[in-house]
Amino acid sequence: MSARDWLEKDFYKALGVSKKASQDEIKKAYRALARDLHPDKNPGNVEAERRFKEVSEAYGVLSDPVKRKEYDEARSLFGAGAFRRQAGDTGGFGGGMPFDLSDLLRGAGGGAGPTAGPAGGGLGDLFGSVFGGGGRASGPNRGGDIEAEATLNFDEAAHGVTLPLTLNSPGVCDTCHGSGAKPGTTPRTCPVCHGSGLVSRDQGAFSFSEPCRECQGAGTVVDEKCPTCRGTGGVTKTRTLNVRIPPGVTDGQRIRIRGKGMPGRRGGPPGDLFVIAHVRKHELFGRTGDDLTLKVPVTFPEAAMGTSIRVPTLDGAVTVKVPAGTPSGRTLRVRGRGVSKPKGGVGDLLITIDVVIPKNLSEEAKQALKAYAELTDEDPRTNLEREVNRHG
Protein backbone atom coordinates (compact mmCIF):
# COMPACT_ATOMS: atom_id res chain seq x y z
CA MET A 1 0.00 0.00 0.00
CA SER A 2 1.48 3.33 -1.07
CA ALA A 3 1.46 6.56 0.88
CA ARG A 4 -1.22 7.93 -1.42
CA ASP A 5 -3.39 4.83 -1.00
CA TRP A 6 -3.11 5.13 2.77
CA LEU A 7 -3.94 8.84 2.81
CA GLU A 8 -7.06 8.22 0.74
CA LYS A 9 -8.46 5.86 3.39
CA ASP A 10 -11.18 7.43 5.52
CA PHE A 11 -10.72 5.94 8.99
CA TYR A 12 -13.62 7.96 10.40
CA LYS A 13 -15.96 6.48 7.80
CA ALA A 14 -14.65 2.98 8.55
CA LEU A 15 -15.72 3.36 12.20
CA GLY A 16 -18.90 5.27 11.37
CA VAL A 17 -17.99 8.36 13.43
CA SER A 18 -17.55 12.03 12.63
CA LYS A 19 -14.21 13.80 12.47
CA LYS A 20 -15.14 15.60 15.69
CA ALA A 21 -15.86 12.37 17.57
CA SER A 22 -14.40 12.12 21.07
CA GLN A 23 -11.98 9.37 22.06
CA ASP A 24 -14.77 7.67 24.02
CA GLU A 25 -17.07 7.73 20.98
CA ILE A 26 -14.32 6.23 18.82
CA LYS A 27 -13.65 3.50 21.38
CA LYS A 28 -17.36 2.70 21.72
CA ALA A 29 -17.81 2.47 17.94
CA TYR A 30 -14.78 0.22 17.55
CA ARG A 31 -15.84 -2.19 20.30
CA ALA A 32 -19.32 -2.56 18.82
CA LEU A 33 -17.97 -3.23 15.33
CA ALA A 34 -15.21 -5.54 16.56
CA ARG A 35 -17.72 -7.67 18.46
CA ASP A 36 -20.01 -7.98 15.41
CA LEU A 37 -17.23 -8.59 12.88
CA HIS A 38 -14.86 -10.78 14.89
CA PRO A 39 -13.73 -13.87 12.90
CA ASP A 40 -14.86 -16.17 15.72
CA LYS A 41 -18.40 -14.85 15.31
CA ASN A 42 -18.29 -14.98 11.49
CA PRO A 43 -16.39 -18.15 10.51
CA GLY A 44 -15.70 -18.28 6.77
CA ASN A 45 -17.19 -14.81 6.14
CA VAL A 46 -14.57 -13.10 3.96
CA GLU A 47 -16.35 -9.73 3.96
CA ALA A 48 -16.61 -9.70 7.75
CA GLU A 49 -12.92 -10.54 8.01
CA ARG A 50 -12.07 -7.69 5.62
CA ARG A 51 -14.18 -5.22 7.60
CA PHE A 52 -12.67 -6.47 10.88
CA LYS A 53 -9.19 -5.68 9.57
CA GLU A 54 -10.41 -2.33 8.26
CA VAL A 55 -11.90 -1.18 11.57
CA SER A 56 -8.87 -2.49 13.51
CA GLU A 57 -6.57 -0.47 11.27
CA ALA A 58 -8.72 2.62 11.68
CA TYR A 59 -8.89 2.24 15.47
CA GLY A 60 -5.12 1.75 15.65
CA VAL A 61 -4.67 5.30 14.33
CA LEU A 62 -7.69 7.18 15.73
CA SER A 63 -7.36 5.75 19.26
CA ASP A 64 -3.91 7.33 19.58
CA PRO A 65 -4.29 11.13 19.97
CA VAL A 66 -0.83 11.77 18.48
CA LYS A 67 -1.34 9.55 15.43
CA ARG A 68 -4.86 10.90 14.98
CA LYS A 69 -3.56 14.48 14.92
CA GLU A 70 -0.88 13.59 12.37
CA TYR A 71 -3.38 11.68 10.22
CA ASP A 72 -5.76 14.65 10.23
CA GLU A 73 -2.92 17.01 9.28
CA ALA A 74 -1.77 14.77 6.43
CA ARG A 75 -5.33 14.35 5.11
CA SER A 76 -5.85 18.09 5.30
CA LEU A 77 -2.66 18.79 3.35
CA PHE A 78 -3.32 16.36 0.54
CA GLY A 79 -7.09 16.74 0.53
CA ALA A 80 -6.71 20.47 -0.18
CA GLY A 81 -4.69 19.70 -3.31
CA ALA A 82 -1.87 21.97 -2.18
CA PHE A 83 0.76 19.46 -3.18
CA ARG A 84 -0.87 17.80 -6.17
CA ARG A 85 0.83 18.09 -9.52
CA GLN A 86 -1.15 20.12 -12.04
CA ALA A 87 -1.84 18.71 -15.50
CA GLY A 88 0.73 19.80 -18.05
CA ASP A 89 3.50 20.56 -15.52
CA THR A 90 6.86 19.39 -16.69
CA GLY A 91 9.10 20.66 -13.95
CA GLY A 92 9.34 20.23 -10.23
CA PHE A 93 7.20 21.92 -7.60
CA GLY A 94 7.21 25.66 -8.30
CA GLY A 95 9.79 25.11 -11.03
CA GLY A 96 12.27 23.77 -8.51
CA MET A 97 13.83 20.39 -8.02
CA PRO A 98 11.80 17.25 -7.26
CA PHE A 99 11.69 16.27 -3.60
CA ASP A 100 10.93 13.17 -1.56
CA LEU A 101 7.58 12.83 0.23
CA SER A 102 9.36 12.12 3.50
CA ASP A 103 10.88 15.64 3.42
CA LEU A 104 7.38 17.07 3.20
CA LEU A 105 6.08 14.89 6.01
CA ARG A 106 8.93 15.79 8.35
CA GLY A 107 7.96 19.45 8.15
CA ALA A 108 4.19 19.10 8.13
CA GLY A 109 3.90 19.48 11.88
CA GLY A 110 4.93 23.13 11.70
CA GLY A 111 8.36 22.64 13.22
CA ALA A 112 11.82 22.17 11.89
CA GLY A 113 11.79 18.45 12.41
CA PRO A 114 9.91 15.51 13.91
CA THR A 115 8.33 15.79 17.30
CA ALA A 116 10.70 14.48 19.97
CA GLY A 117 9.89 12.29 22.92
CA PRO A 118 8.04 9.03 23.49
CA ALA A 119 4.62 10.42 22.72
CA GLY A 120 5.24 10.55 18.99
CA GLY A 121 7.72 11.29 16.25
CA GLY A 122 5.83 13.46 13.76
CA LEU A 123 4.32 12.33 10.47
CA GLY A 124 7.46 10.42 9.58
CA ASP A 125 6.91 8.13 12.56
CA LEU A 126 3.25 7.77 11.65
CA PHE A 127 4.07 6.52 8.16
CA GLY A 128 6.84 4.40 9.60
CA SER A 129 4.32 2.60 11.79
CA VAL A 130 1.94 2.07 8.88
CA PHE A 131 4.47 0.91 6.32
CA GLY A 132 6.82 -0.95 8.61
CA GLY A 133 9.32 1.85 9.16
CA GLY A 134 10.60 4.43 6.71
CA GLY A 135 13.68 2.97 5.10
CA ARG A 136 13.58 0.00 7.48
CA ALA A 137 10.67 -2.06 6.18
CA SER A 138 12.51 -5.32 6.79
CA GLY A 139 13.43 -4.43 10.39
CA PRO A 140 11.63 -5.54 13.55
CA ASN A 141 8.15 -4.15 14.24
CA ARG A 142 6.29 -4.09 17.54
CA GLY A 143 3.17 -6.23 17.70
CA GLY A 144 -0.25 -4.68 17.97
CA ASP A 145 -2.25 -4.26 21.18
CA ILE A 146 -5.34 -6.35 21.83
CA GLU A 147 -8.35 -5.97 24.13
CA ALA A 148 -10.22 -8.51 26.21
CA GLU A 149 -13.05 -8.28 28.74
CA ALA A 150 -13.32 -9.79 32.21
CA THR A 151 -16.30 -9.83 34.58
CA LEU A 152 -15.45 -9.61 38.28
CA ASN A 153 -17.40 -10.02 41.48
CA PHE A 154 -17.60 -6.93 43.67
CA ASP A 155 -15.17 -8.28 46.28
CA GLU A 156 -12.71 -9.47 43.58
CA ALA A 157 -12.55 -5.94 42.20
CA ALA A 158 -12.09 -4.53 45.70
CA HIS A 159 -9.26 -6.82 46.81
CA GLY A 160 -7.74 -7.98 43.50
CA VAL A 161 -7.76 -11.43 41.92
CA THR A 162 -5.82 -13.68 39.56
CA LEU A 163 -8.07 -15.25 36.94
CA PRO A 164 -7.66 -17.29 33.74
CA LEU A 165 -8.42 -15.41 30.54
CA THR A 166 -8.96 -17.21 27.22
CA LEU A 167 -7.91 -15.20 24.17
CA ASN A 168 -8.32 -15.72 20.44
CA SER A 169 -5.67 -13.60 18.76
CA PRO A 170 -3.00 -13.73 16.04
CA GLY A 171 0.12 -15.66 16.95
CA VAL A 172 3.29 -17.00 15.39
CA CYS A 173 2.78 -20.12 13.27
CA ASP A 174 4.30 -23.13 15.04
CA THR A 175 4.97 -24.93 11.74
CA CYS A 176 7.21 -22.32 10.11
CA HIS A 177 8.02 -20.29 13.26
CA GLY A 178 6.88 -17.13 11.54
CA SER A 179 8.94 -17.36 8.35
CA GLY A 180 5.94 -18.24 6.17
CA ALA A 181 8.01 -20.85 4.32
CA LYS A 182 7.29 -24.55 4.02
CA PRO A 183 9.39 -26.60 6.50
CA GLY A 184 12.68 -27.53 4.88
CA THR A 185 12.75 -24.36 2.76
CA THR A 186 13.84 -20.81 3.52
CA PRO A 187 12.69 -17.44 2.18
CA ARG A 188 15.04 -15.81 -0.34
CA THR A 189 16.08 -12.17 -0.55
CA CYS A 190 13.68 -10.15 -2.66
CA PRO A 191 15.29 -9.47 -6.08
CA VAL A 192 13.38 -6.20 -6.51
CA CYS A 193 14.16 -4.33 -3.28
CA HIS A 194 17.27 -6.41 -2.42
CA GLY A 195 16.03 -7.05 1.08
CA SER A 196 15.22 -3.48 2.08
CA GLY A 197 11.45 -3.93 1.74
CA LEU A 198 11.15 -0.53 0.04
CA VAL A 199 11.20 0.70 -3.54
CA SER A 200 11.19 4.23 -4.90
CA ARG A 201 9.25 5.52 -7.85
CA ASP A 202 8.92 8.94 -9.42
CA GLN A 203 5.57 10.55 -10.02
CA GLY A 204 6.01 13.96 -11.51
CA ALA A 205 7.49 16.20 -8.90
CA PHE A 206 7.35 13.51 -6.22
CA SER A 207 9.63 10.64 -5.38
CA PHE A 208 7.64 8.05 -3.43
CA SER A 209 9.15 5.40 -1.17
CA GLU A 210 6.68 2.59 -0.62
CA PRO A 211 6.66 -1.06 0.43
CA CYS A 212 7.93 -3.38 -2.25
CA ARG A 213 5.00 -5.06 -4.03
CA GLU A 214 7.03 -8.15 -4.81
CA CYS A 215 7.66 -9.03 -1.16
CA GLN A 216 4.94 -6.85 0.49
CA GLY A 217 7.62 -4.99 2.43
CA ALA A 218 9.07 -8.08 4.10
CA GLY A 219 12.38 -7.99 2.21
CA THR A 220 12.13 -11.70 1.45
CA VAL A 221 10.12 -13.85 -0.95
CA VAL A 222 8.57 -17.20 -0.04
CA ASP A 223 8.55 -19.65 -2.96
CA GLU A 224 6.96 -22.58 -1.13
CA LYS A 225 4.40 -21.39 1.37
CA CYS A 226 3.82 -22.98 4.76
CA PRO A 227 0.73 -25.22 4.53
CA THR A 228 -0.48 -24.14 7.97
CA CYS A 229 -0.39 -20.35 7.70
CA ARG A 230 -0.30 -20.18 3.87
CA GLY A 231 2.78 -18.04 3.88
CA THR A 232 1.61 -15.36 6.30
CA GLY A 233 3.76 -16.54 9.21
CA GLY A 234 0.86 -16.14 11.63
CA VAL A 235 -2.28 -17.99 12.67
CA THR A 236 -5.18 -17.36 15.03
CA LYS A 237 -4.41 -19.01 18.33
CA THR A 238 -6.41 -19.77 21.42
CA ARG A 239 -4.40 -19.24 24.57
CA THR A 240 -5.17 -19.02 28.26
CA LEU A 241 -3.36 -16.49 30.44
CA ASN A 242 -3.44 -16.14 34.22
CA VAL A 243 -4.02 -12.42 34.54
CA ARG A 244 -3.52 -10.55 37.80
CA ILE A 245 -6.23 -7.92 38.32
CA PRO A 246 -4.92 -5.36 40.84
CA PRO A 247 -7.04 -4.34 43.83
CA GLY A 248 -9.32 -1.36 43.59
CA VAL A 249 -10.32 -1.60 39.92
CA THR A 250 -13.55 0.09 38.89
CA ASP A 251 -16.21 -0.85 36.38
CA GLY A 252 -15.02 -0.10 32.83
CA GLN A 253 -11.37 0.36 33.81
CA ARG A 254 -8.71 -0.80 31.32
CA ILE A 255 -5.85 -2.80 32.87
CA ARG A 256 -2.64 -2.94 30.86
CA ILE A 257 -0.74 -6.25 30.76
CA ARG A 258 2.58 -5.55 29.07
CA GLY A 259 3.95 -7.93 26.47
CA LYS A 260 0.82 -10.10 26.18
CA GLY A 261 -0.57 -8.65 22.95
CA MET A 262 0.10 -9.60 19.34
CA PRO A 263 3.57 -10.96 18.59
CA GLY A 264 6.04 -8.62 16.92
CA ARG A 265 7.07 -9.04 13.31
CA ARG A 266 10.58 -9.93 12.23
CA GLY A 267 11.82 -10.19 15.80
CA GLY A 268 10.03 -7.12 17.15
CA PRO A 269 8.63 -7.00 20.71
CA PRO A 270 5.02 -8.08 21.37
CA GLY A 271 2.25 -5.59 21.96
CA ASP A 272 0.23 -5.21 25.13
CA LEU A 273 -3.02 -6.71 26.36
CA PHE A 274 -5.69 -4.37 27.71
CA VAL A 275 -8.28 -6.03 29.95
CA ILE A 276 -11.57 -4.15 30.35
CA ALA A 277 -13.05 -4.88 33.77
CA HIS A 278 -16.80 -5.27 34.29
CA VAL A 279 -17.73 -5.30 37.99
CA ARG A 280 -20.94 -6.90 39.24
CA LYS A 281 -23.02 -4.95 41.75
CA HIS A 282 -23.17 -6.09 45.38
CA GLU A 283 -26.50 -6.70 47.08
CA LEU A 284 -25.47 -4.73 50.18
CA PHE A 285 -22.41 -2.59 49.51
CA GLY A 286 -21.88 0.41 47.31
CA ARG A 287 -18.64 2.15 46.51
CA THR A 288 -17.30 5.70 46.44
CA GLY A 289 -13.69 5.73 45.29
CA ASP A 290 -11.77 3.56 47.75
CA ASP A 291 -14.55 3.67 50.36
CA LEU A 292 -17.34 1.14 50.78
CA THR A 293 -20.83 2.40 51.56
CA LEU A 294 -23.49 0.56 53.55
CA LYS A 295 -26.96 1.60 54.76
CA VAL A 296 -27.78 0.19 58.22
CA PRO A 297 -31.35 0.34 59.58
CA VAL A 298 -31.86 0.99 63.32
CA THR A 299 -34.96 1.34 65.46
CA PHE A 300 -36.07 4.61 66.99
CA PRO A 301 -35.14 3.48 70.54
CA GLU A 302 -31.67 2.45 69.32
CA ALA A 303 -31.11 5.81 67.63
CA ALA A 304 -32.47 7.72 70.63
CA MET A 305 -30.64 5.86 73.41
CA GLY A 306 -27.60 4.63 71.47
CA THR A 307 -26.52 1.07 70.82
CA SER A 308 -23.76 -1.18 69.45
CA ILE A 309 -24.48 -3.21 66.32
CA ARG A 310 -22.60 -5.79 64.26
CA VAL A 311 -22.35 -4.97 60.55
CA PRO A 312 -20.79 -7.00 57.71
CA THR A 313 -17.65 -6.09 55.80
CA LEU A 314 -16.23 -7.66 52.64
CA ASP A 315 -13.99 -9.92 54.72
CA GLY A 316 -15.91 -10.41 57.96
CA ALA A 317 -17.82 -8.21 60.39
CA VAL A 318 -17.20 -5.27 62.73
CA THR A 319 -18.96 -3.79 65.79
CA VAL A 320 -20.10 -0.18 65.37
CA LYS A 321 -21.20 2.10 68.20
CA VAL A 322 -24.23 4.23 67.39
CA PRO A 323 -24.18 7.29 69.69
CA ALA A 324 -27.35 8.32 71.54
CA GLY A 325 -29.40 10.84 69.59
CA THR A 326 -28.13 9.73 66.16
CA PRO A 327 -30.45 11.14 63.46
CA SER A 328 -31.43 9.27 60.30
CA GLY A 329 -28.93 9.92 57.48
CA ARG A 330 -25.89 10.37 59.72
CA THR A 331 -22.73 8.66 58.39
CA LEU A 332 -20.37 6.74 60.67
CA ARG A 333 -16.84 5.96 59.46
CA VAL A 334 -15.01 2.70 60.15
CA ARG A 335 -11.41 3.16 59.05
CA GLY A 336 -9.51 0.54 57.11
CA ARG A 337 -12.48 -1.68 56.18
CA GLY A 338 -13.03 -0.47 52.63
CA VAL A 339 -11.40 -1.16 49.24
CA SER A 340 -7.73 -2.07 48.89
CA LYS A 341 -5.75 0.61 47.05
CA PRO A 342 -3.47 -0.34 44.13
CA LYS A 343 -0.46 1.38 45.71
CA GLY A 344 -1.10 0.17 49.24
CA GLY A 345 -3.51 1.06 52.00
CA VAL A 346 -7.22 0.47 52.40
CA GLY A 347 -10.21 2.78 52.19
CA ASP A 348 -12.92 3.14 54.83
CA LEU A 349 -16.39 1.73 55.42
CA LEU A 350 -19.02 4.49 55.45
CA ILE A 351 -22.18 3.49 57.33
CA THR A 352 -25.31 5.55 56.79
CA ILE A 353 -27.85 5.24 59.61
CA ASP A 354 -31.44 4.75 58.55
CA VAL A 355 -33.94 5.17 61.40
CA VAL A 356 -36.85 2.85 60.64
CA ILE A 357 -40.36 4.04 61.53
CA PRO A 358 -42.75 1.14 62.16
CA LYS A 359 -45.83 1.07 59.98
CA ASN A 360 -47.99 -1.09 62.24
CA LEU A 361 -48.13 -0.50 66.00
CA SER A 362 -49.86 -2.61 68.62
CA GLU A 363 -52.19 -0.90 71.04
CA GLU A 364 -49.59 -1.26 73.80
CA ALA A 365 -46.95 0.37 71.62
CA LYS A 366 -49.26 3.28 70.81
CA GLN A 367 -49.93 3.88 74.52
CA ALA A 368 -46.21 3.77 75.22
CA LEU A 369 -45.52 6.39 72.54
CA LYS A 370 -48.29 8.62 73.88
CA ALA A 371 -46.74 8.38 77.33
CA TYR A 372 -43.36 9.26 75.83
CA ALA A 373 -44.84 12.30 74.08
CA GLU A 374 -46.37 13.51 77.36
CA LEU A 375 -43.04 13.09 79.16
CA THR A 376 -41.03 15.21 76.73
CA ASP A 377 -41.53 18.85 75.90
CA GLU A 378 -39.10 18.92 72.97
CA ASP A 379 -40.55 20.58 69.88
CA PRO A 380 -38.45 20.00 66.71
CA ARG A 381 -40.56 22.51 64.74
CA THR A 382 -40.03 25.61 66.89
CA ASN A 383 -38.32 27.57 64.11
CA LEU A 384 -41.01 26.66 61.59
CA GLU A 385 -43.83 27.73 63.91
CA ARG A 386 -42.07 31.05 64.58
CA GLU A 387 -41.88 31.71 60.83
CA VAL A 388 -45.54 30.73 60.33
CA ASN A 389 -46.66 33.08 63.09
CA ARG A 390 -44.56 35.90 61.64
CA HIS A 391 -46.42 35.68 58.33
CA GLY A 392 -49.60 35.03 60.24
C-alpha positions in Angstrom: 0.0 0.0 0.0 1.5 3.3 -1.1 1.5 6.6 0.9 -1.2 7.9 -1.4 -3.4 4.8 -1.0 -3.1 5.1 2.8 -3.9 8.8 2.8 -7.1 8.2 0.7 -8.5 5.9 3.4 -11.2 7.4 5.5 -10.7 5.9 9.0 -13.6 8.0 10.4 -16.0 6.5 7.8 -14.7 3.0 8.6 -15.7 3.4 12.2 -18.9 5.3 11.4 -18.0 8.4 13.4 -17.6 12.0 12.6 -14.2 13.8 12.5 -15.1 15.6 15.7 -15.9 12.4 17.6 -14.4 12.1 21.1 -12.0 9.4 22.1 -14.8 7.7 24.0 -17.1 7.7 21.0 -14.3 6.2 18.8 -13.7 3.5 21.4 -17.4 2.7 21.7 -17.8 2.5 17.9 -14.8 0.2 17.5 -15.8 -2.2 20.3 -19.3 -2.6 18.8 -18.0 -3.2 15.3 -15.2 -5.5 16.6 -17.7 -7.7 18.5 -20.0 -8.0 15.4 -17.2 -8.6 12.9 -14.9 -10.8 14.9 -13.7 -13.9 12.9 -14.9 -16.2 15.7 -18.4 -14.8 15.3 -18.3 -15.0 11.5 -16.4 -18.1 10.5 -15.7 -18.3 6.8 -17.2 -14.8 6.1 -14.6 -13.1 4.0 -16.3 -9.7 4.0 -16.6 -9.7 7.8 -12.9 -10.5 8.0 -12.1 -7.7 5.6 -14.2 -5.2 7.6 -12.7 -6.5 10.9 -9.2 -5.7 9.6 -10.4 -2.3 8.3 -11.9 -1.2 11.6 -8.9 -2.5 13.5 -6.6 -0.5 11.3 -8.7 2.6 11.7 -8.9 2.2 15.5 -5.1 1.8 15.7 -4.7 5.3 14.3 -7.7 7.2 15.7 -7.4 5.7 19.3 -3.9 7.3 19.6 -4.3 11.1 20.0 -0.8 11.8 18.5 -1.3 9.5 15.4 -4.9 10.9 15.0 -3.6 14.5 14.9 -0.9 13.6 12.4 -3.4 11.7 10.2 -5.8 14.6 10.2 -2.9 17.0 9.3 -1.8 14.8 6.4 -5.3 14.3 5.1 -5.8 18.1 5.3 -2.7 18.8 3.3 -3.3 16.4 0.5 -7.1 16.7 0.5 -6.7 20.5 -0.2 -4.7 19.7 -3.3 -1.9 22.0 -2.2 0.8 19.5 -3.2 -0.9 17.8 -6.2 0.8 18.1 -9.5 -1.2 20.1 -12.0 -1.8 18.7 -15.5 0.7 19.8 -18.0 3.5 20.6 -15.5 6.9 19.4 -16.7 9.1 20.7 -14.0 9.3 20.2 -10.2 7.2 21.9 -7.6 7.2 25.7 -8.3 9.8 25.1 -11.0 12.3 23.8 -8.5 13.8 20.4 -8.0 11.8 17.2 -7.3 11.7 16.3 -3.6 10.9 13.2 -1.6 7.6 12.8 0.2 9.4 12.1 3.5 10.9 15.6 3.4 7.4 17.1 3.2 6.1 14.9 6.0 8.9 15.8 8.3 8.0 19.5 8.2 4.2 19.1 8.1 3.9 19.5 11.9 4.9 23.1 11.7 8.4 22.6 13.2 11.8 22.2 11.9 11.8 18.4 12.4 9.9 15.5 13.9 8.3 15.8 17.3 10.7 14.5 20.0 9.9 12.3 22.9 8.0 9.0 23.5 4.6 10.4 22.7 5.2 10.6 19.0 7.7 11.3 16.2 5.8 13.5 13.8 4.3 12.3 10.5 7.5 10.4 9.6 6.9 8.1 12.6 3.3 7.8 11.7 4.1 6.5 8.2 6.8 4.4 9.6 4.3 2.6 11.8 1.9 2.1 8.9 4.5 0.9 6.3 6.8 -1.0 8.6 9.3 1.8 9.2 10.6 4.4 6.7 13.7 3.0 5.1 13.6 0.0 7.5 10.7 -2.1 6.2 12.5 -5.3 6.8 13.4 -4.4 10.4 11.6 -5.5 13.6 8.2 -4.2 14.2 6.3 -4.1 17.5 3.2 -6.2 17.7 -0.3 -4.7 18.0 -2.2 -4.3 21.2 -5.3 -6.4 21.8 -8.3 -6.0 24.1 -10.2 -8.5 26.2 -13.1 -8.3 28.7 -13.3 -9.8 32.2 -16.3 -9.8 34.6 -15.4 -9.6 38.3 -17.4 -10.0 41.5 -17.6 -6.9 43.7 -15.2 -8.3 46.3 -12.7 -9.5 43.6 -12.6 -5.9 42.2 -12.1 -4.5 45.7 -9.3 -6.8 46.8 -7.7 -8.0 43.5 -7.8 -11.4 41.9 -5.8 -13.7 39.6 -8.1 -15.3 36.9 -7.7 -17.3 33.7 -8.4 -15.4 30.5 -9.0 -17.2 27.2 -7.9 -15.2 24.2 -8.3 -15.7 20.4 -5.7 -13.6 18.8 -3.0 -13.7 16.0 0.1 -15.7 17.0 3.3 -17.0 15.4 2.8 -20.1 13.3 4.3 -23.1 15.0 5.0 -24.9 11.7 7.2 -22.3 10.1 8.0 -20.3 13.3 6.9 -17.1 11.5 8.9 -17.4 8.3 5.9 -18.2 6.2 8.0 -20.9 4.3 7.3 -24.6 4.0 9.4 -26.6 6.5 12.7 -27.5 4.9 12.7 -24.4 2.8 13.8 -20.8 3.5 12.7 -17.4 2.2 15.0 -15.8 -0.3 16.1 -12.2 -0.5 13.7 -10.2 -2.7 15.3 -9.5 -6.1 13.4 -6.2 -6.5 14.2 -4.3 -3.3 17.3 -6.4 -2.4 16.0 -7.1 1.1 15.2 -3.5 2.1 11.4 -3.9 1.7 11.1 -0.5 0.0 11.2 0.7 -3.5 11.2 4.2 -4.9 9.2 5.5 -7.9 8.9 8.9 -9.4 5.6 10.6 -10.0 6.0 14.0 -11.5 7.5 16.2 -8.9 7.4 13.5 -6.2 9.6 10.6 -5.4 7.6 8.0 -3.4 9.1 5.4 -1.2 6.7 2.6 -0.6 6.7 -1.1 0.4 7.9 -3.4 -2.2 5.0 -5.1 -4.0 7.0 -8.1 -4.8 7.7 -9.0 -1.2 4.9 -6.9 0.5 7.6 -5.0 2.4 9.1 -8.1 4.1 12.4 -8.0 2.2 12.1 -11.7 1.5 10.1 -13.9 -1.0 8.6 -17.2 0.0 8.5 -19.6 -3.0 7.0 -22.6 -1.1 4.4 -21.4 1.4 3.8 -23.0 4.8 0.7 -25.2 4.5 -0.5 -24.1 8.0 -0.4 -20.3 7.7 -0.3 -20.2 3.9 2.8 -18.0 3.9 1.6 -15.4 6.3 3.8 -16.5 9.2 0.9 -16.1 11.6 -2.3 -18.0 12.7 -5.2 -17.4 15.0 -4.4 -19.0 18.3 -6.4 -19.8 21.4 -4.4 -19.2 24.6 -5.2 -19.0 28.3 -3.4 -16.5 30.4 -3.4 -16.1 34.2 -4.0 -12.4 34.5 -3.5 -10.6 37.8 -6.2 -7.9 38.3 -4.9 -5.4 40.8 -7.0 -4.3 43.8 -9.3 -1.4 43.6 -10.3 -1.6 39.9 -13.5 0.1 38.9 -16.2 -0.9 36.4 -15.0 -0.1 32.8 -11.4 0.4 33.8 -8.7 -0.8 31.3 -5.9 -2.8 32.9 -2.6 -2.9 30.9 -0.7 -6.2 30.8 2.6 -5.5 29.1 3.9 -7.9 26.5 0.8 -10.1 26.2 -0.6 -8.7 22.9 0.1 -9.6 19.3 3.6 -11.0 18.6 6.0 -8.6 16.9 7.1 -9.0 13.3 10.6 -9.9 12.2 11.8 -10.2 15.8 10.0 -7.1 17.2 8.6 -7.0 20.7 5.0 -8.1 21.4 2.3 -5.6 22.0 0.2 -5.2 25.1 -3.0 -6.7 26.4 -5.7 -4.4 27.7 -8.3 -6.0 29.9 -11.6 -4.1 30.4 -13.0 -4.9 33.8 -16.8 -5.3 34.3 -17.7 -5.3 38.0 -20.9 -6.9 39.2 -23.0 -4.9 41.7 -23.2 -6.1 45.4 -26.5 -6.7 47.1 -25.5 -4.7 50.2 -22.4 -2.6 49.5 -21.9 0.4 47.3 -18.6 2.1 46.5 -17.3 5.7 46.4 -13.7 5.7 45.3 -11.8 3.6 47.8 -14.5 3.7 50.4 -17.3 1.1 50.8 -20.8 2.4 51.6 -23.5 0.6 53.6 -27.0 1.6 54.8 -27.8 0.2 58.2 -31.3 0.3 59.6 -31.9 1.0 63.3 -35.0 1.3 65.5 -36.1 4.6 67.0 -35.1 3.5 70.5 -31.7 2.4 69.3 -31.1 5.8 67.6 -32.5 7.7 70.6 -30.6 5.9 73.4 -27.6 4.6 71.5 -26.5 1.1 70.8 -23.8 -1.2 69.5 -24.5 -3.2 66.3 -22.6 -5.8 64.3 -22.4 -5.0 60.6 -20.8 -7.0 57.7 -17.6 -6.1 55.8 -16.2 -7.7 52.6 -14.0 -9.9 54.7 -15.9 -10.4 58.0 -17.8 -8.2 60.4 -17.2 -5.3 62.7 -19.0 -3.8 65.8 -20.1 -0.2 65.4 -21.2 2.1 68.2 -24.2 4.2 67.4 -24.2 7.3 69.7 -27.4 8.3 71.5 -29.4 10.8 69.6 -28.1 9.7 66.2 -30.4 11.1 63.5 -31.4 9.3 60.3 -28.9 9.9 57.5 -25.9 10.4 59.7 -22.7 8.7 58.4 -20.4 6.7 60.7 -16.8 6.0 59.5 -15.0 2.7 60.1 -11.4 3.2 59.1 -9.5 0.5 57.1 -12.5 -1.7 56.2 -13.0 -0.5 52.6 -11.4 -1.2 49.2 -7.7 -2.1 48.9 -5.7 0.6 47.1 -3.5 -0.3 44.1 -0.5 1.4 45.7 -1.1 0.2 49.2 -3.5 1.1 52.0 -7.2 0.5 52.4 -10.2 2.8 52.2 -12.9 3.1 54.8 -16.4 1.7 55.4 -19.0 4.5 55.5 -22.2 3.5 57.3 -25.3 5.6 56.8 -27.9 5.2 59.6 -31.4 4.8 58.5 -33.9 5.2 61.4 -36.9 2.9 60.6 -40.4 4.0 61.5 -42.7 1.1 62.2 -45.8 1.1 60.0 -48.0 -1.1 62.2 -48.1 -0.5 66.0 -49.9 -2.6 68.6 -52.2 -0.9 71.0 -49.6 -1.3 73.8 -46.9 0.4 71.6 -49.3 3.3 70.8 -49.9 3.9 74.5 -46.2 3.8 75.2 -45.5 6.4 72.5 -48.3 8.6 73.9 -46.7 8.4 77.3 -43.4 9.3 75.8 -44.8 12.3 74.1 -46.4 13.5 77.4 -43.0 13.1 79.2 -41.0 15.2 76.7 -41.5 18.8 75.9 -39.1 18.9 73.0 -40.6 20.6 69.9 -38.5 20.0 66.7 -40.6 22.5 64.7 -40.0 25.6 66.9 -38.3 27.6 64.1 -41.0 26.7 61.6 -43.8 27.7 63.9 -42.1 31.0 64.6 -41.9 31.7 60.8 -45.5 30.7 60.3 -46.7 33.1 63.1 -44.6 35.9 61.6 -46.4 35.7 58.3 -49.6 35.0 60.2 
